[in-house]
Amino acid sequence: MKSTEYLKELQGKSVEELTEELVSAKKELFNLRFQNATNQLKNTAEITKVRKNIARIQTAISSKAEA
């Protein structure tokens, strides 16, 4: 999924849904970091993708809070 499509999807969600998605993304990031530390992670670029998605979710939450 492209980032623009993902942003449009995020903008259509409520703050509660975004918060739930943020929690699951942070759990996924923790799991990826754990796999990386134990040399089980094959694609390390996934960590970067998840970090950027977390930032996108946080941005969407803050923009909804301002409005």
Biopython code that builds the backbone (N, CA, C, O; Angstrom):
import numpy as np
from Bio.PDB.StructureBuilder import StructureBuilder

atoms = [
    (1, "MET", "N", (0.837, -1.166, 0.000)),
    (1, "MET", "CA", (0.000, 0.000, 0.000)),
    (1, "MET", "C", (0.892, 1.243, 0.000)),
    (1, "MET", "O", (1.847, 1.345, 0.770)),
    (2, "LYS", "N", (0.561, 2.159, -0.863)),
    (2, "LYS", "CA", (1.344, 3.394, -0.931)),
    (2, "LYS", "C", (1.010, 4.288, 0.242)),
    (2, "LYS", "O", (-0.048, 4.171, 0.859)),
    (3, "SER", "N", (1.935, 5.180, 0.535)),
    (3, "SER", "CA", (1.753, 6.030, 1.710)),
    (3, "SER", "C", (0.567, 6.973, 1.547)),
    (3, "SER", "O", (-0.099, 7.281, 2.535)),
    (4, "THR", "N", (0.280, 7.441, 0.335)),
    (4, "THR", "CA", (-0.852, 8.342, 0.150)),
    (4, "THR", "C", (-2.169, 7.614, 0.404)),
    (4, "THR", "O", (-3.092, 8.174, 0.995)),
    (5, "GLU", "N", (-2.251, 6.371, -0.044)),
    (5, "GLU", "CA", (-3.453, 5.578, 0.211)),
    (5, "GLU", "C", (-3.606, 5.324, 1.704)),
    (5, "GLU", "O", (-4.712, 5.377, 2.243)),
    (6, "TYR", "N", (-2.491, 5.050, 2.364)),
    (6, "TYR", "CA", (-2.512, 4.783, 3.798)),
    (6, "TYR", "C", (-2.944, 6.026, 4.567)),
    (6, "TYR", "O", (-3.687, 5.926, 5.543)),
    (7, "LEU", "N", (-2.481, 7.202, 4.130)),
    (7, "LEU", "CA", (-2.868, 8.454, 4.784)),
    (7, "LEU", "C", (-4.362, 8.716, 4.626)),
    (7, "LEU", "O", (-5.018, 9.151, 5.572)),
    (8, "LYS", "N", (-4.901, 8.457, 3.444)),
    (8, "LYS", "CA", (-6.335, 8.646, 3.224)),
    (8, "LYS", "C", (-7.139, 7.694, 4.099)),
    (8, "LYS", "O", (-8.192, 8.053, 4.627)),
    (9, "GLU", "N", (-6.630, 6.478, 4.243)),
    (9, "GLU", "CA", (-7.296, 5.496, 5.099)),
    (9, "GLU", "C", (-7.286, 5.959, 6.554)),
    (9, "GLU", "O", (-8.277, 5.815, 7.269)),
    (10, "LEU", "N", (-6.158, 6.512, 6.979)),
    (10, "LEU", "CA", (-6.047, 6.995, 8.357)),
    (10, "LEU", "C", (-6.968, 8.178, 8.612)),
    (10, "LEU", "O", (-7.553, 8.287, 9.689)),
    (11, "GLN", "N", (-7.102, 9.059, 7.638)),
    (11, "GLN", "CA", (-7.935, 10.243, 7.806)),
    (11, "GLN", "C", (-9.401, 9.881, 7.954)),
    (11, "GLN", "O", (-10.174, 10.642, 8.537)),
    (12, "GLY", "N", (-9.794, 8.721, 7.430)),
    (12, "GLY", "CA", (-11.184, 8.289, 7.525)),
    (12, "GLY", "C", (-11.522, 7.608, 8.835)),
    (12, "GLY", "O", (-12.684, 7.279, 9.073)),
    (13, "LYS", "N", (-10.538, 7.389, 9.690)),
    (13, "LYS", "CA", (-10.767, 6.681, 10.939)),
    (13, "LYS", "C", (-10.954, 7.660, 12.088)),
    (13, "LYS", "O", (-10.526, 8.813, 12.027)),
    (14, "SER", "N", (-11.606, 7.169, 13.140)),
    (14, "SER", "CA", (-11.802, 7.990, 14.335)),
    (14, "SER", "C", (-10.550, 7.936, 15.204)),
    (14, "SER", "O", (-9.643, 7.141, 14.959)),
    (15, "VAL", "N", (-10.515, 8.785, 16.213)),
    (15, "VAL", "CA", (-9.355, 8.835, 17.103)),
    (15, "VAL", "C", (-9.197, 7.515, 17.854)),
    (15, "VAL", "O", (-8.074, 7.062, 18.075)),
    (16, "GLU", "N", (-10.305, 6.895, 18.247)),
    (16, "GLU", "CA", (-10.242, 5.623, 18.959)),
    (16, "GLU", "C", (-9.636, 4.534, 18.077)),
    (16, "GLU", "O", (-8.800, 3.751, 18.529)),
    (17, "GLU", "N", (-10.065, 4.492, 16.817)),
    (17, "GLU", "CA", (-9.523, 3.502, 15.886)),
    (17, "GLU", "C", (-8.039, 3.748, 15.630)),
    (17, "GLU", "O", (-7.253, 2.806, 15.527)),
    (18, "LEU", "N", (-7.669, 5.007, 15.530)),
    (18, "LEU", "CA", (-6.266, 5.346, 15.317)),
    (18, "LEU", "C", (-5.423, 4.950, 16.521)),
    (18, "LEU", "O", (-4.295, 4.481, 16.367)),
    (19, "THR", "N", (-5.962, 5.134, 17.705)),
    (19, "THR", "CA", (-5.236, 4.762, 18.915)),
    (19, "THR", "C", (-5.020, 3.250, 18.973)),
    (19, "THR", "O", (-3.942, 2.784, 19.342)),
    (20, "GLU", "N", (-6.051, 2.489, 18.605)),
    (20, "GLU", "CA", (-5.919, 1.034, 18.565)),
    (20, "GLU", "C", (-4.861, 0.611, 17.546)),
    (20, "GLU", "O", (-4.055, -0.282, 17.805)),
    (21, "GLU", "N", (-4.876, 1.256, 16.404)),
    (21, "GLU", "CA", (-3.896, 0.937, 15.366)),
    (21, "GLU", "C", (-2.483, 1.310, 15.810)),
    (21, "GLU", "O", (-1.521, 0.613, 15.485)),
    (22, "LEU", "N", (-2.363, 2.401, 16.546)),
    (22, "LEU", "CA", (-1.066, 2.824, 17.072)),
    (22, "LEU", "C", (-0.518, 1.782, 18.048)),
    (22, "LEU", "O", (0.665, 1.445, 18.001)),
    (23, "VAL", "N", (-1.367, 1.283, 18.918)),
    (23, "VAL", "CA", (-0.936, 0.270, 19.882)),
    (23, "VAL", "C", (-0.474, -0.988, 19.163)),
    (23, "VAL", "O", (0.555, -1.562, 19.520)),
    (24, "SER", "N", (-1.219, -1.421, 18.160)),
    (24, "SER", "CA", (-0.824, -2.636, 17.440)),
    (24, "SER", "C", (0.463, -2.417, 16.648)),
    (24, "SER", "O", (1.271, -3.337, 16.524)),
    (25, "ALA", "N", (0.663, -1.217, 16.112)),
    (25, "ALA", "CA", (1.893, -0.931, 15.375)),
    (25, "ALA", "C", (3.096, -0.921, 16.310)),
    (25, "ALA", "O", (4.176, -1.383, 15.941)),
    (26, "LYS", "N", (2.912, -0.399, 17.515)),
    (26, "LYS", "CA", (4.009, -0.393, 18.484)),
    (26, "LYS", "C", (4.353, -1.807, 18.934)),
    (26, "LYS", "O", (5.522, -2.122, 19.157)),
    (27, "LYS", "N", (3.340, -2.659, 19.070)),
    (27, "LYS", "CA", (3.595, -4.066, 19.407)),
    (27, "LYS", "C", (4.362, -4.757, 18.276)),
    (27, "LYS", "O", (5.282, -5.540, 18.513)),
    (28, "GLU", "N", (3.961, -4.449, 17.055)),
    (28, "GLU", "CA", (4.650, -5.025, 15.895)),
    (28, "GLU", "C", (6.103, -4.564, 15.848)),
    (28, "GLU", "O", (6.994, -5.361, 15.552)),
    (29, "LEU", "N", (6.350, -3.294, 16.134)),
    (29, "LEU", "CA", (7.715, -2.773, 16.163)),
    (29, "LEU", "C", (8.543, -3.471, 17.235)),
    (29, "LEU", "O", (9.704, -3.806, 17.003)),
    (30, "PHE", "N", (7.953, -3.690, 18.401)),
    (30, "PHE", "CA", (8.660, -4.402, 19.466)),
    (30, "PHE", "C", (9.043, -5.807, 19.015)),
    (30, "PHE", "O", (10.169, -6.254, 19.234)),
    (31, "ASN", "N", (8.093, -6.500, 18.382)),
    (31, "ASN", "CA", (8.369, -7.856, 17.915)),
    (31, "ASN", "C", (9.464, -7.870, 16.848)),
    (31, "ASN", "O", (10.320, -8.754, 16.844)),
    (32, "LEU", "N", (9.434, -6.894, 15.947)),
    (32, "LEU", "CA", (10.461, -6.824, 14.912)),
    (32, "LEU", "C", (11.832, -6.556, 15.510)),
    (32, "LEU", "O", (12.827, -7.146, 15.089)),
    (33, "ARG", "N", (11.882, -5.666, 16.492)),
    (33, "ARG", "CA", (13.162, -5.376, 17.146)),
    (33, "ARG", "C", (13.678, -6.606, 17.892)),
    (33, "ARG", "O", (14.878, -6.879, 17.895)),
    (34, "PHE", "N", (12.779, -7.333, 18.513)),
    (34, "PHE", "CA", (13.172, -8.551, 19.225)),
    (34, "PHE", "C", (13.722, -9.583, 18.245)),
    (34, "PHE", "O", (14.745, -10.215, 18.508)),
    (35, "GLN", "N", (13.033, -9.752, 17.111)),
    (35, "GLN", "CA", (13.514, -10.682, 16.088)),
    (35, "GLN", "C", (14.865, -10.251, 15.551)),
    (35, "GLN", "O", (15.724, -11.093, 15.287)),
    (36, "ASN", "N", (15.064, -8.954, 15.387)),
    (36, "ASN", "CA", (16.327, -8.444, 14.885)),
    (36, "ASN", "C", (17.453, -8.713, 15.882)),
    (36, "ASN", "O", (18.569, -9.058, 15.494)),
    (37, "ALA", "N", (17.152, -8.553, 17.160)),
    (37, "ALA", "CA", (18.168, -8.775, 18.187)),
    (37, "ALA", "C", (18.571, -10.241, 18.272)),
    (37, "ALA", "O", (19.708, -10.550, 18.628)),
    (38, "THR", "N", (17.659, -11.139, 17.953)),
    (38, "THR", "CA", (17.955, -12.570, 18.012)),
    (38, "THR", "C", (18.332, -13.137, 16.640)),
    (38, "THR", "O", (18.385, -14.354, 16.456)),
    (39, "ASN", "N", (18.591, -12.254, 15.690)),
    (39, "ASN", "CA", (19.005, -12.627, 14.323)),
    (39, "ASN", "C", (17.988, -13.521, 13.615)),
    (39, "ASN", "O", (18.366, -14.408, 12.850)),
    (40, "GLN", "N", (16.707, -13.290, 13.868)),
    (40, "GLN", "CA", (15.657, -14.048, 13.184)),
    (40, "GLN", "C", (14.975, -13.215, 12.098)),
    (40, "GLN", "O", (14.223, -13.754, 11.286)),
    (41, "LEU", "N", (15.231, -11.916, 12.079)),
    (41, "LEU", "CA", (14.578, -11.036, 11.119)),
    (41, "LEU", "C", (15.361, -11.025, 9.818)),
    (41, "LEU", "O", (16.554, -10.719, 9.796)),
    (42, "LYS", "N", (14.668, -11.366, 8.724)),
    (42, "LYS", "CA", (15.336, -11.427, 7.430)),
    (42, "LYS", "C", (15.277, -10.078, 6.699)),
    (42, "LYS", "O", (16.238, -9.690, 6.035)),
    (43, "ASN", "N", (14.160, -9.374, 6.819)),
    (43, "ASN", "CA", (13.989, -8.103, 6.125)),
    (43, "ASN", "C", (13.998, -6.971, 7.151)),
    (43, "ASN", "O", (12.970, -6.665, 7.754)),
    (44, "THR", "N", (15.148, -6.361, 7.341)),
    (44, "THR", "CA", (15.271, -5.307, 8.352)),
    (44, "THR", "C", (14.585, -4.007, 7.928)),
    (44, "THR", "O", (14.387, -3.118, 8.756)),
    (45, "ALA", "N", (14.229, -3.887, 6.677)),
    (45, "ALA", "CA", (13.531, -2.684, 6.212)),
    (45, "ALA", "C", (12.127, -2.594, 6.800)),
    (45, "ALA", "O", (11.528, -1.518, 6.805)),
    (46, "GLU", "N", (11.599, -3.700, 7.290)),
    (46, "GLU", "CA", (10.282, -3.698, 7.916)),
    (46, "GLU", "C", (10.260, -2.784, 9.139)),
    (46, "GLU", "O", (9.245, -2.145, 9.418)),
    (47, "ILE", "N", (11.372, -2.721, 9.868)),
    (47, "ILE", "CA", (11.437, -1.871, 11.050)),
    (47, "ILE", "C", (11.221, -0.413, 10.648)),
    (47, "ILE", "O", (10.472, 0.309, 11.306)),
    (48, "THR", "N", (11.863, 0.011, 9.589)),
    (48, "THR", "CA", (11.718, 1.387, 9.110)),
    (48, "THR", "C", (10.287, 1.664, 8.663)),
    (48, "THR", "O", (9.743, 2.730, 8.951)),
    (49, "LYS", "N", (9.678, 0.715, 7.964)),
    (49, "LYS", "CA", (8.303, 0.902, 7.494)),
    (49, "LYS", "C", (7.342, 1.068, 8.660)),
    (49, "LYS", "O", (6.465, 1.932, 8.638)),
    (50, "VAL", "N", (7.512, 0.236, 9.675)),
    (50, "VAL", "CA", (6.616, 0.309, 10.827)),
    (50, "VAL", "C", (6.826, 1.613, 11.597)),
    (50, "VAL", "O", (5.860, 2.218, 12.062)),
    (51, "ARG", "N", (8.083, 2.052, 11.735)),
    (51, "ARG", "CA", (8.362, 3.316, 12.421)),
    (51, "ARG", "C", (7.705, 4.486, 11.693)),
    (51, "ARG", "O", (7.149, 5.381, 12.330)),
    (52, "LYS", "N", (7.765, 4.481, 10.369)),
    (52, "LYS", "CA", (7.150, 5.555, 9.589)),
    (52, "LYS", "C", (5.626, 5.503, 9.700)),
    (52, "LYS", "O", (4.969, 6.542, 9.753)),
    (53, "ASN", "N", (5.070, 4.295, 9.736)),
    (53, "ASN", "CA", (3.625, 4.170, 9.899)),
    (53, "ASN", "C", (3.186, 4.680, 11.269)),
    (53, "ASN", "O", (2.132, 5.303, 11.392)),
    (54, "ILE", "N", (3.992, 4.419, 12.295)),
    (54, "ILE", "CA", (3.676, 4.932, 13.629)),
    (54, "ILE", "C", (3.660, 6.454, 13.601)),
    (54, "ILE", "O", (2.770, 7.076, 14.181)),
    (55, "ALA", "N", (4.629, 7.053, 12.938)),
    (55, "ALA", "CA", (4.671, 8.507, 12.834)),
    (55, "ALA", "C", (3.456, 9.034, 12.072)),
    (55, "ALA", "O", (2.903, 10.072, 12.437)),
    (56, "ARG", "N", (3.042, 8.347, 11.040)),
    (56, "ARG", "CA", (1.865, 8.768, 10.274)),
    (56, "ARG", "C", (0.609, 8.702, 11.142)),
    (56, "ARG", "O", (-0.231, 9.601, 11.103)),
    (57, "ILE", "N", (0.490, 7.631, 11.924)),
    (57, "ILE", "CA", (-0.677, 7.479, 12.798)),
    (57, "ILE", "C", (-0.689, 8.585, 13.847)),
    (57, "ILE", "O", (-1.737, 9.173, 14.114)),
    (58, "GLN", "N", (0.464, 8.872, 14.442)),
    (58, "GLN", "CA", (0.541, 9.925, 15.452)),
    (58, "GLN", "C", (0.205, 11.286, 14.852)),
    (58, "GLN", "O", (-0.438, 12.109, 15.503)),
    (59, "THR", "N", (0.631, 11.526, 13.630)),
    (59, "THR", "CA", (0.311, 12.781, 12.956)),
    (59, "THR", "C", (-1.187, 12.892, 12.716)),
    (59, "THR", "O", (-1.766, 13.962, 12.904)),
    (60, "ALA", "N", (-1.818, 11.802, 12.304)),
    (60, "ALA", "CA", (-3.262, 11.810, 12.065)),
    (60, "ALA", "C", (-4.022, 12.058, 13.368)),
    (60, "ALA", "O", (-5.018, 12.780, 13.383)),
    (61, "ILE", "N", (-3.547, 11.456, 14.460)),
    (61, "ILE", "CA", (-4.199, 11.667, 15.754)),
    (61, "ILE", "C", (-4.083, 13.129, 16.184)),
    (61, "ILE", "O", (-5.061, 13.722, 16.641)),
    (62, "SER", "N", (-2.904, 13.703, 16.040)),
    (62, "SER", "CA", (-2.720, 15.097, 16.466)),
    (62, "SER", "C", (-3.504, 16.062, 15.587)),
    (62, "SER", "O", (-3.997, 17.075, 16.082)),
    (63, "SER", "N", (-3.630, 15.773, 14.299)),
    (63, "SER", "CA", (-4.391, 16.665, 13.431)),
    (63, "SER", "C", (-5.886, 16.594, 13.744)),
    (63, "SER", "O", (-6.596, 17.592, 13.628)),
    (64, "LYS", "N", (-6.359, 15.412, 14.140)),
    (64, "LYS", "CA", (-7.765, 15.293, 14.530)),
    (64, "LYS", "C", (-8.014, 15.967, 15.880)),
    (64, "LYS", "O", (-9.099, 16.498, 16.117)),
    (65, "ALA", "N", (-7.025, 15.947, 16.756)),
    (65, "ALA", "CA", (-7.182, 16.578, 18.066)),
    (65, "ALA", "C", (-7.243, 18.099, 17.927)),
    (65, "ALA", "O", (-7.944, 18.763, 18.692)),
    (66, "GLU", "N", (-6.525, 18.645, 16.972)),
    (66, "GLU", "CA", (-6.530, 20.094, 16.749)),
    (66, "GLU", "C", (-7.838, 20.564, 16.155)),
    (66, "GLU", "O", (-8.301, 21.666, 16.447)),
    (67, "ALA", "N", (-8.437, 19.727, 15.319)),
    (67, "ALA", "CA", (-9.663, 20.134, 14.608)),
    (67, "ALA", "C", (-10.896, 20.061, 15.464)),
    (67, "ALA", "O", (-11.992, 20.373, 14.997)),
]
sb = StructureBuilder()
sb.init_structure("model")
sb.init_model(0)
sb.init_chain("A")
sb.init_seg("    ")
for serial, (resi, resn, name, xyz) in enumerate(atoms, 1):
    if name == "N":
        sb.init_residue(resn, " ", resi, " ")
    sb.init_atom(name, np.array(xyz, "f"), 0.0, 1.0, " ", f" {name:<3s}", serial, name[0])
structure = sb.get_structure()
